[in-house]
Amino acid sequence: MQEPIPFNKIFRSGGEQQAVASVLESDCWHGDGPAGQRVESMLGSWLKSRHVYLTTSCTHALEMAMMVLGIGKGDEVIMPSFTFVSTANAVRMQGAEPVFAEIRESDLTLDPVDVSRKMTSSTRAVIPIHYAGVSADFDALYEKIGGHGISVVEDAAQAVGAYWKGRALGTVGDVGCFSFHDTKNITCGEGGAFLTQRDDLAEKAEWVREKGTNRTAFLRGEIDRYTWISPGSSYIPSELLAAVLEAQLQKKEEILLSRKTVWESYHEQLGEAYEKGWIRLPVVPEYARSNYHIFHFNVTEEKRRDSLLKSLREAGIGATFHYIPLHDSPYAVTHLGRRDRLPVTERLAASLVRLPLYPDLLPRKEEVAGRVRDVIHRFFKHGSTGGAHCR
């Protein structure tokens, strides 16, 4: 058996331990300290974002987005069904209704045409997901929702360092939400960020993330005391997490280049399988610049996906599927009234395969991509398992 390739492996910059040690030796471990402020400044400069606020997760950034936009009971928020549960939970926690729309076959991002079909007088926001670090189609989306007073909240959990027409994802809509979970390109274990270019939303975001108070303005010396201003919660990460994130951000170019190189190796090595019609390879539209968060492909015969995953795993390749569409989840079936079928989403989710992708694979990119290629070719030519051919 060849050496197993796990699905994910955390990137370590080499500076995390010293960064954390510096915080531990300081008198500031709580959030919004010097490290947190430096990271927010780094992100703002890199992404050209007017306002950046670190959060304890992307889930919390999404919750903040719903709160600052005033989403509530009776409101509807359109999103893809092919997303992580946090996208819908943020809406439900405010008493609003998630409305699930289709994704596009080409890039697995939100389908603007189906968004227009799902819009009603109750639609208050749309949440596009930048799947795999590839931008949603903003031109088409704004064409459909323009003039209706609908806000756009980018679920950019997978998209730190990716772009749409030269603009950083997370800065295009009214609000952008990032994740720094340890499955993401840049990580602090658990963390996120809330971005906005709107001063009115930024002020509300400061209140919401600081327990509903104007304490942040007090700390800046703008007021002589702080008090309860709005509903809110404790969404600010500690200095320890910010320190880890700062160390990671200093290696962001290295991380991107490594992932891009591994991604391109997969794409090249699987070209013949695509030409034979066995799989569909990922597409990056002209308007998008990916951050290469995920390498995925779709099996053209969706019923064979699970068997192919088994073959890849038996060959030591930590391949996996992805989201179970939310519209078919037990909670949606039980608690949401709308039961629209989403055939494109269902087919793509059932046929999708994700492959290992992280910087540590760079020295072995040809070997790993070649192993994946060989398993796929054996599987579709002979129907045999990868494990049967391991030595």
C-alpha positions, 0 to 999 in steps of 0.5 A: 500500500502506498503512503495514505494521502489525508484529505486535509492537513493544516498549513503551519507558517512556522511563526505561530508558536512565537506569535502565541508566546508573545501574547501569553507574555503580554497583559492582553489576552482578550479580543480587540487587542494589538494583534487583533487590530493588526490583523484587521489592518492587514486584511483591510489593506490586502483586500481593500476593504473599508471595514474589517471586524474579526469574529469567532467564526464565519457562522458568527459573521453571518449571524451578525450580517442578518442582525445588522441588516435587520432581517427578521420574522416574515423576511425571506433570504435566498441562498443555494441549497448546496451550502453549509448549514451555517448559511441557513441557520443565521437566517433562521436564528432571526426568525426569517425564512431561507429560500433555497435556489439552484446552483449552476452546473458550470461552477456550482455557484448560485444560479441568478436565473433561479434567484429571480424565480424565487424572489417575492415581495418578502425577499430581503437578501440574497446570499451567494456562496463562492464555492471552492474559492470561485466567485459567484456571477455578480453581474448576472445576480445584480441584473436580476435583483437590481431595483428591488432593495435586496441586500447581498451577503457574500458567504465567502467562507471558502474565498479569502484571497479570491477575486471577481473582476479584480475586486476581492471577494467579501468586498463586493456585496453589502457584507462579506463573511470569511472563515478561518477554520482549520479546513480553510486556506488561512486558519487560526483553528476557529475564526472568521471576519465580517467585512463591509464597505458601508459606514452605517452597517459598520457602526451596527456591526461594532455594536452587535459584536461587542454584546450590543454596546458601543464599547468600541467607540468608547475604547477609541475615545469617541465617547466618555462611557458606553452602554447598551445600544442594540441586540448583540453577542460576544463575537470577538476572538481572543488575542491568541487566535488573532496571533495565529492568524497574523502568522498565517497571513504573513505566508499568504502568497506562499499558501496561494501559490502552493495550492494553485500548483497542486490544483493545476496538477490535478487538472492536467492529470485528469484531462484524459478522464474528462476527454473520455467523458467520465468526469466533469472538471471544475471551471473558473470563469473569466471574471473570477480569480480563484484561491484554489480552496477545493479541487473537485470534479463531478462523475458523469454517471452519478450512481457510480460516485460512491463506488469511485470514492471507495476505490480512491480511499482504498488506494490511500487517497482521502477523497470525499463528497461534500454538502448534502443539499439543505432542502432535503435535510430533516430540519428543512423537511420538518420545519420549512414550508417550501418543498421545491425540488432542485434537480440540478443541485441534487444531481451535482451534489450526488456526483461530486468528488473532492480531492486532497488539496493543501500546501504540503502536497506541493513536493508530491503533486505529480505523484498524487495527481498520478495516483488519482488519475490511475485509480479513475482510469482503472475504475472506468475501464475495468470497474476494479477498485484502487485497493486491488492494485495496491502493492 
